[in-house]
């Protein structure tokens, strides 16, 4: 599909994943979202399984001073 034709179906253009998530939650259409956002939102319905070509690792970082905080420690040990 060429660029002009894709643009005919485009309702919104956003520059962030959270922007896509917000627009979809408002009922503006469909979007490809990370599973950690889509699966956790009961207002959304998953239409397909994850797209393997879009799979990537997610890195989580914590400042060393926060590693001793109970809620951070609990998260890391899950």
PyMOL Python script that loads the backbone (N, CA, C, O; Angstrom):
from pymol import cmd

cmd.read_pdbstr("""\
ATOM      1  N   UNK A   1       0.855  -1.173   0.000  1.00  0.00           N
ATOM      2  CA  UNK A   1       0.000   0.000   0.000  1.00  0.00           C
ATOM      3  C   UNK A   1       0.903   1.239   0.000  1.00  0.00           C
ATOM      4  O   UNK A   1       1.825   1.333   0.811  1.00  0.00           O
ATOM      5  N   UNK A   2       0.648   2.168  -0.886  1.00  0.00           N
ATOM      6  CA  UNK A   2       1.498   3.352  -0.975  1.00  0.00           C
ATOM      7  C   UNK A   2       1.149   4.361   0.132  1.00  0.00           C
ATOM      8  O   UNK A   2       0.123   4.238   0.800  1.00  0.00           O
ATOM      9  N   UNK A   3       2.014   5.348   0.308  1.00  0.00           N
ATOM     10  CA  UNK A   3       1.864   6.326   1.385  1.00  0.00           C
ATOM     11  C   UNK A   3       0.556   7.097   1.291  1.00  0.00           C
ATOM     12  O   UNK A   3      -0.107   7.314   2.305  1.00  0.00           O
ATOM     13  N   UNK A   4       0.181   7.509   0.101  1.00  0.00           N
ATOM     14  CA  UNK A   4      -1.051   8.288  -0.054  1.00  0.00           C
ATOM     15  C   UNK A   4      -2.263   7.477   0.407  1.00  0.00           C
ATOM     16  O   UNK A   4      -3.141   8.005   1.088  1.00  0.00           O
ATOM     17  N   UNK A   5      -2.312   6.219   0.043  1.00  0.00           N
ATOM     18  CA  UNK A   5      -3.448   5.382   0.418  1.00  0.00           C
ATOM     19  C   UNK A   5      -3.482   5.120   1.924  1.00  0.00           C
ATOM     20  O   UNK A   5      -4.557   5.114   2.523  1.00  0.00           O
ATOM     21  N   UNK A   6      -2.320   4.904   2.540  1.00  0.00           N
ATOM     22  CA  UNK A   6      -2.261   4.720   3.992  1.00  0.00           C
ATOM     23  C   UNK A   6      -2.790   5.954   4.699  1.00  0.00           C
ATOM     24  O   UNK A   6      -3.499   5.838   5.699  1.00  0.00           O
ATOM     25  N   UNK A   7      -2.459   7.123   4.201  1.00  0.00           N
ATOM     26  CA  UNK A   7      -2.893   8.368   4.834  1.00  0.00           C
ATOM     27  C   UNK A   7      -4.409   8.545   4.800  1.00  0.00           C
ATOM     28  O   UNK A   7      -4.967   9.225   5.661  1.00  0.00           O
ATOM     29  N   UNK A   8      -5.084   7.943   3.818  1.00  0.00           N
ATOM     30  CA  UNK A   8      -6.535   8.037   3.735  1.00  0.00           C
ATOM     31  C   UNK A   8      -7.204   7.387   4.941  1.00  0.00           C
ATOM     32  O   UNK A   8      -8.291   7.804   5.340  1.00  0.00           O
ATOM     33  N   UNK A   9      -6.576   6.379   5.523  1.00  0.00           N
ATOM     34  CA  UNK A   9      -7.147   5.643   6.644  1.00  0.00           C
ATOM     35  C   UNK A   9      -6.625   6.139   7.996  1.00  0.00           C
ATOM     36  O   UNK A   9      -7.053   5.639   9.037  1.00  0.00           O
ATOM     37  N   UNK A  10      -5.744   7.075   7.998  1.00  0.00           N
ATOM     38  CA  UNK A  10      -5.127   7.561   9.232  1.00  0.00           C
ATOM     39  C   UNK A  10      -5.994   8.652   9.857  1.00  0.00           C
ATOM     40  O   UNK A  10      -6.250   9.686   9.240  1.00  0.00           O
ATOM     41  N   UNK A  11      -6.446   8.408  11.097  1.00  0.00           N
ATOM     42  CA  UNK A  11      -7.243   9.409  11.818  1.00  0.00           C
ATOM     43  C   UNK A  11      -6.378  10.320  12.670  1.00  0.00           C
ATOM     44  O   UNK A  11      -6.631  11.520  12.775  1.00  0.00           O
ATOM     45  N   UNK A  12      -5.358   9.735  13.275  1.00  0.00           N
ATOM     46  CA  UNK A  12      -4.473  10.471  14.171  1.00  0.00           C
ATOM     47  C   UNK A  12      -3.036  10.088  13.884  1.00  0.00           C
ATOM     48  O   UNK A  12      -2.747   8.972  13.453  1.00  0.00           O
ATOM     49  N   UNK A  13      -2.153  11.016  14.127  1.00  0.00           N
ATOM     50  CA  UNK A  13      -0.726  10.711  14.136  1.00  0.00           C
ATOM     51  C   UNK A  13      -0.212  11.135  15.502  1.00  0.00           C
ATOM     52  O   UNK A  13      -0.411  12.270  15.936  1.00  0.00           O
ATOM     53  N   UNK A  14       0.444  10.212  16.164  1.00  0.00           N
ATOM     54  CA  UNK A  14       1.014  10.492  17.479  1.00  0.00           C
ATOM     55  C   UNK A  14       2.480  10.091  17.459  1.00  0.00           C
ATOM     56  O   UNK A  14       2.902   9.285  16.631  1.00  0.00           O
ATOM     57  N   UNK A  15       3.243  10.654  18.369  1.00  0.00           N
ATOM     58  CA  UNK A  15       4.673  10.367  18.360  1.00  0.00           C
ATOM     59  C   UNK A  15       5.124   9.584  19.593  1.00  0.00           C
ATOM     60  O   UNK A  15       6.305   9.582  19.940  1.00  0.00           O
ATOM     61  N   UNK A  16       4.173   8.921  20.247  1.00  0.00           N
ATOM     62  CA  UNK A  16       4.563   8.108  21.392  1.00  0.00           C
ATOM     63  C   UNK A  16       3.601   6.938  21.566  1.00  0.00           C
ATOM     64  O   UNK A  16       2.456   6.986  21.115  1.00  0.00           O
ATOM     65  N   UNK A  17       4.075   5.904  22.216  1.00  0.00           N
ATOM     66  CA  UNK A  17       3.247   4.743  22.504  1.00  0.00           C
ATOM     67  C   UNK A  17       2.117   5.114  23.445  1.00  0.00           C
ATOM     68  O   UNK A  17       0.990   4.649  23.279  1.00  0.00           O
ATOM     69  N   UNK A  18       2.413   5.956  24.439  1.00  0.00           N
ATOM     70  CA  UNK A  18       1.363   6.376  25.368  1.00  0.00           C
ATOM     71  C   UNK A  18       0.302   7.208  24.665  1.00  0.00           C
ATOM     72  O   UNK A  18      -0.870   7.162  25.037  1.00  0.00           O
ATOM     73  N   UNK A  19       0.702   7.963  23.656  1.00  0.00           N
ATOM     74  CA  UNK A  19      -0.262   8.716  22.858  1.00  0.00           C
ATOM     75  C   UNK A  19      -1.186   7.786  22.101  1.00  0.00           C
ATOM     76  O   UNK A  19      -2.395   8.012  22.056  1.00  0.00           O
ATOM     77  N   UNK A  20      -0.622   6.726  21.497  1.00  0.00           N
ATOM     78  CA  UNK A  20      -1.448   5.735  20.798  1.00  0.00           C
ATOM     79  C   UNK A  20      -2.410   5.072  21.777  1.00  0.00           C
ATOM     80  O   UNK A  20      -3.592   4.903  21.479  1.00  0.00           O
ATOM     81  N   UNK A  21      -1.904   4.706  22.929  1.00  0.00           N
ATOM     82  CA  UNK A  21      -2.727   4.046  23.941  1.00  0.00           C
ATOM     83  C   UNK A  21      -3.901   4.945  24.332  1.00  0.00           C
ATOM     84  O   UNK A  21      -5.037   4.479  24.430  1.00  0.00           O
ATOM     85  N   UNK A  22      -3.635   6.198  24.549  1.00  0.00           N
ATOM     86  CA  UNK A  22      -4.687   7.142  24.941  1.00  0.00           C
ATOM     87  C   UNK A  22      -5.753   7.300  23.861  1.00  0.00           C
ATOM     88  O   UNK A  22      -6.946   7.285  24.162  1.00  0.00           O
ATOM     89  N   UNK A  23      -5.337   7.450  22.620  1.00  0.00           N
ATOM     90  CA  UNK A  23      -6.275   7.632  21.512  1.00  0.00           C
ATOM     91  C   UNK A  23      -7.137   6.385  21.322  1.00  0.00           C
ATOM     92  O   UNK A  23      -8.343   6.495  21.099  1.00  0.00           O
ATOM     93  N   UNK A  24      -6.533   5.207  21.409  1.00  0.00           N
ATOM     94  CA  UNK A  24      -7.283   3.964  21.260  1.00  0.00           C
ATOM     95  C   UNK A  24      -8.284   3.802  22.407  1.00  0.00           C
ATOM     96  O   UNK A  24      -9.410   3.358  22.184  1.00  0.00           O
ATOM     97  N   UNK A  25      -7.886   4.156  23.621  1.00  0.00           N
ATOM     98  CA  UNK A  25      -8.800   4.067  24.767  1.00  0.00           C
ATOM     99  C   UNK A  25     -10.020   4.969  24.583  1.00  0.00           C
ATOM    100  O   UNK A  25     -11.092   4.684  25.117  1.00  0.00           O
ATOM    101  N   UNK A  26      -9.859   6.040  23.838  1.00  0.00           N
ATOM    102  CA  UNK A  26     -10.968   6.965  23.583  1.00  0.00           C
ATOM    103  C   UNK A  26     -11.871   6.487  22.449  1.00  0.00           C
ATOM    104  O   UNK A  26     -12.872   7.130  22.133  1.00  0.00           O
ATOM    105  N   UNK A  27     -11.511   5.349  21.832  1.00  0.00           N
ATOM    106  CA  UNK A  27     -12.350   4.761  20.802  1.00  0.00           C
ATOM    107  C   UNK A  27     -12.090   5.257  19.402  1.00  0.00           C
ATOM    108  O   UNK A  27     -12.956   5.131  18.536  1.00  0.00           O
ATOM    109  N   UNK A  28     -10.910   5.824  19.150  1.00  0.00           N
ATOM    110  CA  UNK A  28     -10.614   6.409  17.844  1.00  0.00           C
ATOM    111  C   UNK A  28     -10.196   5.394  16.796  1.00  0.00           C
ATOM    112  O   UNK A  28     -10.070   5.747  15.623  1.00  0.00           O
ATOM    113  N   UNK A  29      -9.978   4.148  17.180  1.00  0.00           N
ATOM    114  CA  UNK A  29      -9.567   3.170  16.180  1.00  0.00           C
ATOM    115  C   UNK A  29      -8.755   2.059  16.798  1.00  0.00           C
ATOM    116  O   UNK A  29      -8.944   1.714  17.965  1.00  0.00           O
ATOM    117  N   UNK A  30      -7.842   1.492  16.011  1.00  0.00           N
ATOM    118  CA  UNK A  30      -6.991   0.394  16.472  1.00  0.00           C
ATOM    119  C   UNK A  30      -5.533   0.817  16.359  1.00  0.00           C
ATOM    120  O   UNK A  30      -5.194   1.741  15.619  1.00  0.00           O
ATOM    121  N   UNK A  31      -4.682   0.127  17.103  1.00  0.00           N
ATOM    122  CA  UNK A  31      -3.247   0.425  17.070  1.00  0.00           C
ATOM    123  C   UNK A  31      -2.477  -0.811  17.494  1.00  0.00           C
ATOM    124  O   UNK A  31      -3.015  -1.699  18.155  1.00  0.00           O
ATOM    125  N   UNK A  32      -1.231  -0.856  17.111  1.00  0.00           N
ATOM    126  CA  UNK A  32      -0.317  -1.887  17.584  1.00  0.00           C
ATOM    127  C   UNK A  32       0.323  -1.332  18.845  1.00  0.00           C
ATOM    128  O   UNK A  32       1.033  -0.327  18.804  1.00  0.00           O
ATOM    129  N   UNK A  33       0.065  -1.997  19.972  1.00  0.00           N
ATOM    130  CA  UNK A  33       0.586  -1.552  21.264  1.00  0.00           C
ATOM    131  C   UNK A  33       1.441  -2.644  21.896  1.00  0.00           C
ATOM    132  O   UNK A  33       1.252  -3.827  21.614  1.00  0.00           O
ATOM    133  N   UNK A  34       2.377  -2.251  22.745  1.00  0.00           N
ATOM    134  CA  UNK A  34       3.131  -3.263  23.485  1.00  0.00           C
ATOM    135  C   UNK A  34       2.185  -4.055  24.392  1.00  0.00           C
ATOM    136  O   UNK A  34       1.224  -3.499  24.923  1.00  0.00           O
ATOM    137  N   UNK A  35       2.451  -5.330  24.567  1.00  0.00           N
ATOM    138  CA  UNK A  35       1.595  -6.179  25.404  1.00  0.00           C
ATOM    139  C   UNK A  35       1.475  -5.635  26.828  1.00  0.00           C
ATOM    140  O   UNK A  35       0.406  -5.728  27.431  1.00  0.00           O
ATOM    141  N   UNK A  36       2.548  -5.071  27.369  1.00  0.00           N
ATOM    142  CA  UNK A  36       2.477  -4.582  28.747  1.00  0.00           C
ATOM    143  C   UNK A  36       1.467  -3.448  28.899  1.00  0.00           C
ATOM    144  O   UNK A  36       0.978  -3.219  30.005  1.00  0.00           O
ATOM    145  N   UNK A  37       1.143  -2.738  27.835  1.00  0.00           N
ATOM    146  CA  UNK A  37       0.107  -1.702  27.898  1.00  0.00           C
ATOM    147  C   UNK A  37      -1.269  -2.271  27.556  1.00  0.00           C
ATOM    148  O   UNK A  37      -2.234  -2.059  28.291  1.00  0.00           O
ATOM    149  N   UNK A  38      -1.353  -2.983  26.455  1.00  0.00           N
ATOM    150  CA  UNK A  38      -2.643  -3.476  25.986  1.00  0.00           C
ATOM    151  C   UNK A  38      -3.244  -4.541  26.877  1.00  0.00           C
ATOM    152  O   UNK A  38      -4.433  -4.486  27.191  1.00  0.00           O
ATOM    153  N   UNK A  39      -2.441  -5.510  27.290  1.00  0.00           N
ATOM    154  CA  UNK A  39      -2.959  -6.602  28.111  1.00  0.00           C
ATOM    155  C   UNK A  39      -3.420  -6.124  29.485  1.00  0.00           C
ATOM    156  O   UNK A  39      -4.329  -6.709  30.074  1.00  0.00           O
ATOM    157  N   UNK A  40      -2.808  -5.078  29.988  1.00  0.00           N
ATOM    158  CA  UNK A  40      -3.144  -4.578  31.319  1.00  0.00           C
ATOM    159  C   UNK A  40      -4.368  -3.669  31.317  1.00  0.00           C
ATOM    160  O   UNK A  40      -4.832  -3.270  32.385  1.00  0.00           O
ATOM    161  N   UNK A  41      -4.895  -3.335  30.160  1.00  0.00           N
ATOM    162  CA  UNK A  41      -6.006  -2.393  30.058  1.00  0.00           C
ATOM    163  C   UNK A  41      -7.295  -3.148  29.732  1.00  0.00           C
ATOM    164  O   UNK A  41      -7.456  -3.663  28.625  1.00  0.00           O
ATOM    165  N   UNK A  42      -8.203  -3.212  30.693  1.00  0.00           N
ATOM    166  CA  UNK A  42      -9.445  -3.968  30.519  1.00  0.00           C
ATOM    167  C   UNK A  42     -10.396  -3.321  29.518  1.00  0.00           C
ATOM    168  O   UNK A  42     -11.350  -3.967  29.083  1.00  0.00           O
ATOM    169  N   UNK A  43     -10.167  -2.071  29.142  1.00  0.00           N
ATOM    170  CA  UNK A  43     -11.020  -1.397  28.157  1.00  0.00           C
ATOM    171  C   UNK A  43     -10.673  -1.785  26.721  1.00  0.00           C
ATOM    172  O   UNK A  43     -11.450  -1.525  25.803  1.00  0.00           O
ATOM    173  N   UNK A  44      -9.515  -2.404  26.527  1.00  0.00           N
ATOM    174  CA  UNK A  44      -9.069  -2.758  25.183  1.00  0.00           C
ATOM    175  C   UNK A  44      -9.291  -4.237  24.908  1.00  0.00           C
ATOM    176  O   UNK A  44      -9.322  -5.055  25.828  1.00  0.00           O
ATOM    177  N   UNK A  45      -9.444  -4.569  23.635  1.00  0.00           N
ATOM    178  CA  UNK A  45      -9.620  -5.950  23.191  1.00  0.00           C
ATOM    179  C   UNK A  45      -8.468  -6.289  22.253  1.00  0.00           C
ATOM    180  O   UNK A  45      -8.205  -5.561  21.295  1.00  0.00           O
ATOM    181  N   UNK A  46      -7.782  -7.395  22.530  1.00  0.00           N
ATOM    182  CA  UNK A  46      -6.683  -7.834  21.671  1.00  0.00           C
ATOM    183  C   UNK A  46      -7.273  -8.448  20.407  1.00  0.00           C
ATOM    184  O   UNK A  46      -8.090  -9.366  20.480  1.00  0.00           O
ATOM    185  N   UNK A  47      -6.862  -7.943  19.256  1.00  0.00           N
ATOM    186  CA  UNK A  47      -7.379  -8.431  17.979  1.00  0.00           C
ATOM    187  C   UNK A  47      -6.531  -9.529  17.368  1.00  0.00           C
ATOM    188  O   UNK A  47      -7.040 -10.380  16.638  1.00  0.00           O
ATOM    189  N   UNK A  48      -5.229  -9.515  17.665  1.00  0.00           N
ATOM    190  CA  UNK A  48      -4.323 -10.525  17.121  1.00  0.00           C
ATOM    191  C   UNK A  48      -3.302 -10.907  18.180  1.00  0.00           C
ATOM    192  O   UNK A  48      -3.199 -10.269  19.227  1.00  0.00           O
ATOM    193  N   UNK A  49      -2.565 -11.939  17.890  1.00  0.00           N
ATOM    194  CA  UNK A  49      -1.439 -12.297  18.739  1.00  0.00           C
ATOM    195  C   UNK A  49      -0.304 -11.294  18.478  1.00  0.00           C
ATOM    196  O   UNK A  49      -0.332 -10.583  17.474  1.00  0.00           O
ATOM    197  N   UNK A  50       0.694 -11.232  19.374  1.00  0.00           N
ATOM    198  CA  UNK A  50       1.813 -10.319  19.145  1.00  0.00           C
ATOM    199  C   UNK A  50       2.489 -10.551  17.789  1.00  0.00           C
ATOM    200  O   UNK A  50       2.549 -11.676  17.292  1.00  0.00           O
ATOM    201  N   UNK A  51       2.988  -9.479  17.214  1.00  0.00           N
ATOM    202  CA  UNK A  51       3.673  -9.525  15.919  1.00  0.00           C
ATOM    203  C   UNK A  51       5.154  -9.837  16.186  1.00  0.00           C
ATOM    204  O   UNK A  51       5.861  -9.003  16.751  1.00  0.00           O
ATOM    205  N   UNK A  52       5.628 -11.014  15.792  1.00  0.00           N
ATOM    206  CA  UNK A  52       7.014 -11.400  16.101  1.00  0.00           C
ATOM    207  C   UNK A  52       8.057 -10.386  15.614  1.00  0.00           C
ATOM    208  O   UNK A  52       9.066 -10.169  16.285  1.00  0.00           O
ATOM    209  N   UNK A  53       7.821  -9.773  14.466  1.00  0.00           N
ATOM    210  CA  UNK A  53       8.789  -8.826  13.911  1.00  0.00           C
ATOM    211  C   UNK A  53       8.933  -7.567  14.777  1.00  0.00           C
ATOM    212  O   UNK A  53       9.921  -6.842  14.653  1.00  0.00           O
ATOM    213  N   UNK A  54       7.969  -7.308  15.637  1.00  0.00           N
ATOM    214  CA  UNK A  54       8.024  -6.121  16.494  1.00  0.00           C
ATOM    215  C   UNK A  54       8.501  -6.436  17.911  1.00  0.00           C
ATOM    216  O   UNK A  54       8.574  -5.546  18.758  1.00  0.00           O
ATOM    217  N   UNK A  55       8.821  -7.692  18.160  1.00  0.00           N
ATOM    218  CA  UNK A  55       9.257  -8.112  19.488  1.00  0.00           C
ATOM    219  C   UNK A  55      10.640  -7.541  19.801  1.00  0.00           C
ATOM    220  O   UNK A  55      11.526  -7.509  18.947  1.00  0.00           O
ATOM    221  N   UNK A  56      10.799  -7.097  21.031  1.00  0.00           N
ATOM    222  CA  UNK A  56      12.086  -6.565  21.472  1.00  0.00           C
ATOM    223  C   UNK A  56      12.227  -6.763  22.978  1.00  0.00           C
ATOM    224  O   UNK A  56      11.234  -6.962  23.678  1.00  0.00           O
ATOM    225  N   UNK A  57      13.443  -6.709  23.466  1.00  0.00           N
ATOM    226  CA  UNK A  57      13.673  -6.833  24.896  1.00  0.00           C
ATOM    227  C   UNK A  57      13.281  -5.540  25.594  1.00  0.00           C
ATOM    228  O   UNK A  57      13.355  -4.456  25.015  1.00  0.00           O
ATOM    229  N   UNK A  58      12.865  -5.672  26.840  1.00  0.00           N
ATOM    230  CA  UNK A  58      12.541  -4.512  27.668  1.00  0.00           C
ATOM    231  C   UNK A  58      13.506  -4.496  28.836  1.00  0.00           C
ATOM    232  O   UNK A  58      13.580  -5.453  29.607  1.00  0.00           O
ATOM    233  N   UNK A  59      14.232  -3.423  28.960  1.00  0.00           N
ATOM    234  CA  UNK A  59      15.195  -3.285  30.040  1.00  0.00           C
ATOM    235  C   UNK A  59      14.602  -2.410  31.134  1.00  0.00           C
ATOM    236  O   UNK A  59      14.014  -1.366  30.853  1.00  0.00           O
ATOM    237  N   UNK A  60      14.756  -2.833  32.362  1.00  0.00           N
ATOM    238  CA  UNK A  60      14.313  -2.042  33.503  1.00  0.00           C
ATOM    239  C   UNK A  60      15.526  -1.682  34.343  1.00  0.00           C
ATOM    240  O   UNK A  60      16.358  -2.531  34.661  1.00  0.00           O
ATOM    241  N   UNK A  61      15.607  -0.435  34.687  1.00  0.00           N
ATOM    242  CA  UNK A  61      16.734   0.045  35.483  1.00  0.00           C
ATOM    243  C   UNK A  61      16.224   0.630  36.791  1.00  0.00           C
ATOM    244  O   UNK A  61      15.126   1.182  36.855  1.00  0.00           O
ATOM    245  N   UNK A  62      17.026   0.501  37.818  1.00  0.00           N
ATOM    246  CA  UNK A  62      16.702   1.121  39.105  1.00  0.00           C
ATOM    247  C   UNK A  62      17.983   1.700  39.689  1.00  0.00           C
ATOM    248  O   UNK A  62      19.042   1.075  39.637  1.00  0.00           O
ATOM    249  N   UNK A  63      17.876   2.870  40.231  1.00  0.00           N
ATOM    250  CA  UNK A  63      19.030   3.488  40.886  1.00  0.00           C
ATOM    251  C   UNK A  63      19.442   2.609  42.061  1.00  0.00           C
ATOM    252  O   UNK A  63      18.585   2.056  42.751  1.00  0.00           O
ATOM    253  N   UNK A  64      20.735   2.477  42.292  1.00  0.00           N
ATOM    254  CA  UNK A  64      21.209   1.572  43.336  1.00  0.00           C
ATOM    255  C   UNK A  64      20.681   1.940  44.713  1.00  0.00           C
ATOM    256  O   UNK A  64      20.531   1.057  45.557  1.00  0.00           O
ATOM    257  N   UNK A  65      20.395   3.208  44.971  1.00  0.00           N
ATOM    258  CA  UNK A  65      19.836   3.606  46.264  1.00  0.00           C
ATOM    259  C   UNK A  65      18.404   3.098  46.445  1.00  0.00           C
ATOM    260  O   UNK A  65      17.948   2.910  47.573  1.00  0.00           O
ATOM    261  N   UNK A  66      17.696   2.877  45.332  1.00  0.00           N
ATOM    262  CA  UNK A  66      16.309   2.423  45.416  1.00  0.00           C
ATOM    263  C   UNK A  66      16.186   0.905  45.496  1.00  0.00           C
ATOM    264  O   UNK A  66      15.110   0.391  45.803  1.00  0.00           O
ATOM    265  N   UNK A  67      17.239   0.200  45.233  1.00  0.00           N
ATOM    266  CA  UNK A  67      17.176  -1.265  45.250  1.00  0.00           C
ATOM    267  C   UNK A  67      16.863  -1.819  46.633  1.00  0.00           C
ATOM    268  O   UNK A  67      16.409  -2.956  46.760  1.00  0.00           O
ATOM    269  N   UNK A  68      17.100  -1.025  47.662  1.00  0.00           N
ATOM    270  CA  UNK A  68      16.819  -1.467  49.029  1.00  0.00           C
ATOM    271  C   UNK A  68      15.400  -1.120  49.478  1.00  0.00           C
ATOM    272  O   UNK A  68      14.976  -1.556  50.549  1.00  0.00           O
ATOM    273  N   UNK A  69      14.669  -0.358  48.696  1.00  0.00           N
ATOM    274  CA  UNK A  69      13.291   0.006  49.029  1.00  0.00           C
ATOM    275  C   UNK A  69      12.420  -1.238  48.859  1.00  0.00           C
ATOM    276  O   UNK A  69      12.547  -1.963  47.872  1.00  0.00           O
ATOM    277  N   UNK A  70      11.536  -1.480  49.828  1.00  0.00           N
ATOM    278  CA  UNK A  70      10.750  -2.724  49.859  1.00  0.00           C
ATOM    279  C   UNK A  70       9.968  -2.964  48.570  1.00  0.00           C
ATOM    280  O   UNK A  70      10.004  -4.072  48.035  1.00  0.00           O
ATOM    281  N   UNK A  71       9.267  -1.961  48.062  1.00  0.00           N
ATOM    282  CA  UNK A  71       8.431  -2.197  46.868  1.00  0.00           C
ATOM    283  C   UNK A  71       9.282  -2.477  45.633  1.00  0.00           C
ATOM    284  O   UNK A  71       8.864  -3.235  44.758  1.00  0.00           O
ATOM    285  N   UNK A  72      10.476  -1.875  45.549  1.00  0.00           N
ATOM    286  CA  UNK A  72      11.367  -2.138  44.420  1.00  0.00           C
ATOM    287  C   UNK A  72      11.949  -3.541  44.549  1.00  0.00           C
ATOM    288  O   UNK A  72      12.022  -4.275  43.563  1.00  0.00           O
ATOM    289  N   UNK A  73      12.359  -3.915  45.744  1.00  0.00           N
ATOM    290  CA  UNK A  73      12.883  -5.262  45.983  1.00  0.00           C
ATOM    291  C   UNK A  73      11.826  -6.315  45.654  1.00  0.00           C
ATOM    292  O   UNK A  73      12.136  -7.340  45.047  1.00  0.00           O
ATOM    293  N   UNK A  74      10.596  -6.068  46.049  1.00  0.00           N
ATOM    294  CA  UNK A  74       9.505  -6.998  45.788  1.00  0.00           C
ATOM    295  C   UNK A  74       9.298  -7.160  44.268  1.00  0.00           C
ATOM    296  O   UNK A  74       9.058  -8.266  43.784  1.00  0.00           O
ATOM    297  N   UNK A  75       9.391  -6.065  43.540  1.00  0.00           N
ATOM    298  CA  UNK A  75       9.227  -6.117  42.078  1.00  0.00           C
ATOM    299  C   UNK A  75      10.320  -6.974  41.447  1.00  0.00           C
ATOM    300  O   UNK A  75      10.030  -7.827  40.609  1.00  0.00           O
ATOM    301  N   UNK A  76      11.572  -6.754  41.844  1.00  0.00           N
ATOM    302  CA  UNK A  76      12.689  -7.460  41.232  1.00  0.00           C
ATOM    303  C   UNK A  76      12.677  -8.966  41.545  1.00  0.00           C
ATOM    304  O   UNK A  76      13.217  -9.757  40.772  1.00  0.00           O
ATOM    305  N   UNK A  77      12.067  -9.367  42.668  1.00  0.00           N
ATOM    306  CA  UNK A  77      12.094 -10.773  43.041  1.00  0.00           C
ATOM    307  C   UNK A  77      10.917 -11.570  42.492  1.00  0.00           C
ATOM    308  O   UNK A  77      10.829 -12.774  42.734  1.00  0.00           O
ATOM    309  N   UNK A  78      10.026 -10.937  41.770  1.00  0.00           N
ATOM    310  CA  UNK A  78       8.878 -11.658  41.199  1.00  0.00           C
ATOM    311  C   UNK A  78       9.315 -12.627  40.145  1.00  0.00           C
ATOM    312  O   UNK A  78       8.483 -13.318  39.558  1.00  0.00           O
TER     313      UNK A  78
END
""", "prot")
cmd.dss("prot")
cmd.show_as("cartoon", "prot")
cmd.util.cbc("prot")
cmd.orient("prot")
